[in-house]
């Protein structure tokens, strides 16, 4: 599977974006030459009145109305709590949830099916056996994982290779200019070594790296603003924003564009996942695919965001 180097994060569909606005942004995204959308069966269960599956439903309606299913690479995930009260990667749960996702997406196959969160009580063998069945049935083209430790990822790859069954091809970790240590500490080198494509989520740290939140008063700018300012608005976060401001002066690019371009310059990164709630935002994000950062700017951003 080949994708353009930016993935639309579908967590906003059915949450901060209604159906009409979602369709507008998806149309714009595809018109700009991009083709991959990321969602999950649990999106956006956290919003008042939602139960999960809202994002898949929006995407399914859009593909059905546009007749473009064969042009879109759909990533969705399983394993989060969708009402069962726990994370679940059991065979029975996966086989049930894939059919619900297919129905909402109005399709008979998922391009990339991901483990959303680890479920330590469930053996790797059981989870991968379920995925193997889905690939054999044609319901899933390939598999990947999100939020796995390097130990669990390694165990999974070893089992797949030993049994000659489908293996994880993609890792979707938390990774951005602020959240560097969890991925860079051991997962980055592991993925490069094993040829695993990396598609980071929260590529803009929930919008913080766009420069949108600079004071506590900015928390009211969005539904997730309070959580963003609480986590990121500190000395390190301010230092990173200052470096992005300086990089913007040097390059003329926005902070959001620079943050994504920085990710794209890192070894093993195939495409960052980012969400947008306006056409203007989306165009700024998309522009990152055409931007190559100089060694000077990379050093500036690396130094300001360093964790070692």
C-alpha positions in Angstrom: 0.0 0.0 0.0 1.2 3.5 -0.9 0.0 6.6 0.8 0.8 10.3 0.5 2.9 11.6 3.4 0.0 13.0 5.6 -2.9 11.1 7.2 -6.1 12.7 8.2 -6.9 12.0 11.8 -10.6 11.1 12.0 -11.0 11.6 15.8 -12.7 14.9 15.0 -15.5 13.4 12.9 -18.7 13.2 14.9 -17.1 15.3 17.7 -15.7 18.8 16.9 -16.9 18.5 13.2 -20.4 17.7 12.1 -21.1 15.6 9.0 -21.3 18.4 6.5 -18.0 20.0 7.7 -16.3 16.6 7.8 -17.3 16.0 4.2 -15.9 19.4 3.2 -12.6 18.7 4.7 -12.3 15.2 3.4 -13.1 16.5 -0.1 -10.3 19.1 0.3 -7.9 16.5 1.6 -8.4 14.2 -1.4 -8.3 17.1 -3.9 -4.8 18.0 -2.5 -3.6 14.5 -3.5 -3.8 12.7 -0.1 -5.5 9.3 0.3 -5.2 7.9 3.8 -7.7 8.4 6.7 -7.2 7.1 10.3 -10.0 6.3 12.6 -11.0 3.7 15.3 -14.1 1.9 16.4 -14.1 4.0 19.6 -14.1 7.4 18.0 -15.7 9.5 19.3 -17.2 7.8 22.3 -15.9 10.4 24.7 -18.2 13.1 23.3 -21.5 13.7 25.1 -24.3 11.6 23.5 -21.9 9.4 21.5 -21.4 5.7 21.9 -18.4 5.1 19.6 -18.3 4.4 15.8 -19.4 7.9 14.9 -16.2 8.7 13.0 -16.3 5.4 11.0 -20.0 6.2 10.2 -19.1 9.7 8.8 -16.2 8.2 6.7 -18.4 5.4 5.4 -21.1 7.8 4.3 -18.6 10.1 2.6 -16.9 7.2 0.7 -20.3 5.9 -0.3 -21.6 9.2 -1.6 -18.4 10.0 -3.4 -17.9 6.5 -4.8 -14.2 6.6 -4.1 -13.6 3.6 -1.8 -11.0 2.2 -4.1 -9.0 5.4 -3.9 -8.9 5.7 -0.1 -6.6 3.8 2.3 -8.7 3.3 5.5 -7.0 2.7 8.8 -9.2 1.7 11.7 -8.4 0.2 15.1 -9.8 -2.3 17.6 -9.1 -3.0 21.3 -10.3 0.1 23.1 -13.2 0.1 25.5 -16.3 0.5 23.4 -18.7 -0.4 26.2 -17.3 -3.7 27.5 -15.6 -1.9 30.4 -12.0 -2.9 29.4 -9.5 -3.0 26.6 -10.0 -6.2 24.7 -7.9 -8.0 22.0 -9.5 -11.4 22.4 -10.4 -13.4 19.3 -14.1 -13.1 19.9 -14.0 -9.4 20.4 -11.9 -8.7 17.3 -14.1 -10.9 15.1 -17.2 -9.2 16.3 -15.9 -5.6 16.1 -14.5 -5.9 12.6 -17.9 -6.6 11.2 -19.3 -3.6 13.1 -16.6 -1.4 11.7 -17.1 -2.7 8.1 -20.8 -2.0 8.4 -20.2 1.6 9.5 -17.6 2.2 6.9 -19.9 0.8 4.2 -17.2 -1.4 2.8 -16.2 -5.1 2.7 -12.5 -4.6 3.6 -10.3 -2.6 5.8 -6.9 -1.6 4.4 -5.0 -1.5 7.7 -6.5 -2.9 10.9 -4.6 -1.8 14.0 -4.4 -3.0 17.6 -5.4 0.2 19.4 -4.1 -0.5 22.9 -2.4 -3.5 24.4 -4.4 -6.0 26.4 -1.8 -7.8 28.5 -4.1 -10.6 29.8 -4.7 -11.7 26.2 -1.9 -13.7 24.6 -0.2 -12.4 21.5 -1.1 -15.7 19.8 -4.8 -15.2 20.2 -4.8 -11.7 18.9 -2.6 -12.5 15.9 -4.6 -15.6 15.1 -7.8 -13.5 14.9 -6.0 -11.0 12.5 -4.7 -13.9 10.4 -8.3 -15.2 10.0 -9.5 -11.7 8.9 -6.7 -11.4 6.3 -7.5 -14.9 5.0 -11.2 -13.9 4.7 -10.4 -10.8 2.8 -11.9 -8.5 5.5 -8.5 -7.0 6.3 -5.6 -6.3 3.9 -2.8 -5.7 6.5 -2.3 -5.2 10.2 -0.5 -2.8 12.5 -0.4 -1.7 16.1 -0.6 1.4 18.2 0.6 2.1 21.7 2.6 -1.1 22.0 5.8 -1.4 24.0 8.9 -2.5 22.2 8.8 -5.8 24.2 5.2 -6.6 23.1 5.9 -5.5 19.5 8.9 -7.7 19.4 7.0 -10.7 20.8 4.3 -10.2 18.3 6.7 -10.1 15.3 8.5 -13.2 16.5 5.2 -15.1 16.8 4.0 -14.0 13.3 7.3 -15.0 11.7 7.4 -18.3 13.6 3.9 -19.2 12.5 4.2 -17.7 9.0 1.1 -15.5 9.6 0.5 -11.8 8.9 2.7 -9.6 11.0 2.4 -6.0 12.1 3.5 -3.7 9.2 2.8 -0.4 10.8 3.3 1.2 14.2 1.2 4.2 15.3 2.9 5.7 18.4 2.5 9.0 20.2 5.3 11.1 18.7 5.8 14.8 18.2 8.2 17.6 19.0 7.1 17.5 22.7 6.4 13.8 23.2 9.7 12.4 22.0 11.1 10.1 24.7 8.6 7.2 24.6 9.2 6.6 20.9 12.8 7.6 20.5 14.1 5.7 23.5 13.7 2.2 21.9 10.9 2.0 19.4 12.4 4.2 16.8 15.5 2.0 16.2 13.4 -1.1 16.4 11.0 0.0 13.7 13.8 1.0 11.4 15.6 -2.3 11.9 12.5 -4.3 11.2 11.1 -2.2 8.4 8.0 -1.1 10.2 6.4 2.0 8.9 5.7 4.6 11.5 2.6 6.9 11.4 2.7 9.0 14.6 -0.5 10.2 16.2 -1.0 13.6 18.0 1.6 14.9 15.6 0.8 18.4 16.7 0.4 17.5 20.4 -3.4 18.0 20.2 -2.9 21.4 18.6 -0.3 22.8 21.0 2.5 22.8 18.4 0.4 25.0 16.2 1.0 27.8 18.6 -2.7 28.0 19.4 -2.3 27.7 23.2 0.3 30.1 24.7 -1.5 31.1 28.0 -3.9 29.4 30.3 -6.6 31.7 29.0 -6.2 30.0 25.6 -7.7 26.8 27.1 -11.1 27.9 26.1 -10.3 27.9 22.4 -11.4 24.3 21.9 -13.1 21.4 23.7 -9.7 19.8 24.4 -7.9 23.1 25.3 -7.9 22.6 29.1 -6.2 19.2 28.8 -3.7 20.6 26.3 -2.6 23.5 28.4 -2.4 21.4 31.5 -0.1 18.9 29.8 2.1 21.1 27.5 2.0 24.6 28.8 5.2 24.5 30.9 8.8 25.6 30.6 9.7 22.9 28.1 6.5 23.6 26.0 7.3 27.3 26.0 10.9 26.6 24.9 9.6 24.5 22.0 7.1 27.2 20.9 9.9 29.8 21.0 12.0 27.6 18.8 9.1 27.2 16.4 8.6 30.9 16.3 12.3 31.4 15.5 12.1 28.7 12.8 9.0 30.4 11.4 11.0 33.7 11.1 13.8 31.8 9.3 11.6 29.8 6.9 8.3 31.8 6.6 6.4 28.6 7.5 3.8 28.2 10.2 4.5 26.4 13.4 2.1 23.5 12.4 3.8 23.1 9.0 7.2 23.1 10.7 6.2 20.5 13.4 5.0 18.1 10.7 8.0 18.7 8.5 10.3 17.9 11.5 8.5 14.6 11.9 8.7 13.7 8.2 12.5 14.3 8.4 12.9 11.7 11.1 14.1 8.1 10.1 11.3 5.6 9.6 8.5 8.1 9.6 6.1 7.4 6.7 3.3 10.0 7.5 2.2 11.9 10.5 -1.5 11.8 11.5 -3.0 15.2 12.0 -6.6 16.6 12.4 -8.0 19.8 11.1 -11.3 21.6 11.7 -11.0 24.1 8.9 -9.8 24.2 5.3 -7.2 26.8 6.2 -5.8 24.5 8.9 -5.8 21.6 6.5 -3.9 23.5 3.8 -1.2 24.5 6.4 -0.8 20.9 7.4 -0.7 19.6 3.9 2.0 22.0 2.9 4.4 20.2 5.3 4.7 17.4 2.7 6.5 19.9 0.4 8.8 21.4 3.0 12.4 20.3 3.6 14.0 21.7 6.7 17.6 22.9 6.7 20.1 21.4 9.1 20.0 24.7 10.9 16.3 24.5 11.5 16.4 20.8 12.4 19.1 21.5 15.0 17.1 24.4 16.4 14.0 22.3 16.9 16.0 19.2 18.1 17.8 21.2 20.7 14.8 22.9 22.1 12.8 19.7 22.3 15.6 17.4 23.4 14.9 15.0 26.3 18.2 13.3 26.8 
